[in-house]
Amino acid sequence: MILWTATVNGAEEKEKSSASWADWPVIGQATLSWLWFDIYSSQLRTPDGHYAQVPNDVTPHPVALEIRYLRDISSKDLLEETQAQWERLGYDTVQTNAWLTLLAEIMPSVNTGERLVYVSDGRTGQLYYLNQQGQQRLLGKVENQQMNDAFLSIWLSPKAEYPKLRNQLIGIKQ
């Protein structure tokens, strides 16, 4: 079973399923800060501008999660934080280790102003990199619904580490 597909050439960049994510309305936005350091700003988008909460499913519909990095972060640090969040959310370590191995093949280091965008149709997902000029490149695809949900759960699960950030992203006013 294929869980993640890396892009070998740019031909996959123009896939119709996620080509218009940038035109979707923003549901919410939030900034993650640690002490006095801003780490990233994020936005959540859906085709209709609404996020429907469904029990036990963080991605019941298409979503685009855009993260603009406000500082340089290595791919190693991004992967370590992904692992820590999955452990915190209670995902099986054997399963997450397999996912991390696949994710390590395509997760780039990011510099200030660069963006990673994860676009999901509700079952599968695509990870994009956007440079500071907004040029987009498909990094890879998640072909497994469980991994897709786990990745988005870091930000969208009711058990996410940063509930205020989650609520801001899904449009809950506080």
DAHUFEN-V877409 format. One record per residue. N is the residue number from 0. RES is the residue in three letters. SS is DSSP state (alpha for helix, beta for strand, coil for the rest). Layout:
n;res;ss
N;RES;SS
N;RES;SS
This chain:
n;res;ss
0;MET;coil
1;ILE;coil
2;LEU;coil
3;TRP;beta
4;THR;beta
5;ALA;beta
6;THR;coil
7;VAL;coil
8;ASN;coil
9;GLY;alpha
10;ALA;alpha
11;GLU;alpha
12;GLU;alpha
13;LYS;alpha
14;GLU;coil
15;LYS;alpha
16;SER;alpha
17;SER;alpha
18;ALA;alpha
19;SER;coil
20;TRP;alpha
21;ALA;alpha
22;ASP;alpha
23;TRP;coil
24;PRO;beta
25;VAL;beta
26;ILE;beta
27;GLY;beta
28;GLN;beta
29;ALA;beta
30;THR;beta
31;LEU;beta
32;SER;beta
33;TRP;beta
34;LEU;coil
35;TRP;coil
36;PHE;beta
37;ASP;beta
38;ILE;beta
39;TYR;beta
40;SER;beta
41;SER;beta
42;GLN;beta
43;LEU;beta
44;ARG;beta
45;THR;beta
46;PRO;coil
47;ASP;coil
48;GLY;coil
49;HIS;coil
50;TYR;coil
51;ALA;coil
52;GLN;coil
53;VAL;beta
54;PRO;coil
55;ASN;coil
56;ASP;beta
57;VAL;coil
58;THR;coil
59;PRO;coil
60;HIS;coil
61;PRO;coil
62;VAL;beta
63;ALA;beta
64;LEU;beta
65;GLU;beta
66;ILE;beta
67;ARG;beta
68;TYR;beta
69;LEU;coil
70;ARG;coil
71;ASP;coil
72;ILE;beta
73;SER;coil
74;SER;alpha
75;LYS;alpha
76;ASP;alpha
77;LEU;alpha
78;LEU;alpha
79;GLU;alpha
80;GLU;alpha
81;THR;alpha
82;GLN;alpha
83;ALA;alpha
84;GLN;alpha
85;TRP;alpha
86;GLU;alpha
87;ARG;alpha
88;LEU;alpha
89;GLY;coil
90;TYR;coil
91;ASP;coil
92;THR;alpha
93;VAL;alpha
94;GLN;alpha
95;THR;alpha
96;ASN;alpha
97;ALA;alpha
98;TRP;alpha
99;LEU;alpha
100;THR;alpha
101;LEU;alpha
102;LEU;alpha
103;ALA;alpha
104;GLU;coil
105;ILE;coil
106;MET;coil
107;PRO;coil
108;SER;coil
109;VAL;beta
110;ASN;coil
111;THR;coil
112;GLY;coil
113;GLU;coil
114;ARG;beta
115;LEU;beta
116;VAL;beta
117;TYR;beta
118;VAL;beta
119;SER;beta
120;ASP;coil
121;GLY;coil
122;ARG;coil
123;THR;coil
124;GLY;beta
125;GLN;beta
126;LEU;beta
127;TYR;beta
128;TYR;beta
129;LEU;beta
130;ASN;coil
131;GLN;coil
132;GLN;coil
133;GLY;coil
134;GLN;coil
135;GLN;beta
136;ARG;beta
137;LEU;beta
138;LEU;beta
139;GLY;beta
140;LYS;beta
141;VAL;beta
142;GLU;coil
143;ASN;coil
144;GLN;alpha
145;GLN;alpha
146;MET;alpha
147;ASN;alpha
148;ASP;alpha
149;ALA;alpha
150;PHE;alpha
151;LEU;alpha
152;SER;alpha
153;ILE;alpha
154;TRP;alpha
155;LEU;alpha
156;SER;coil
157;PRO;coil
158;LYS;coil
159;ALA;coil
160;GLU;coil
161;TYR;coil
162;PRO;alpha
163;LYS;alpha
164;LEU;alpha
165;ARG;alpha
166;ASN;alpha
167;GLN;alpha
168;LEU;alpha
169;ILE;coil
170;GLY;coil
171;ILE;coil
172;LYS;coil
173;GLN;coil
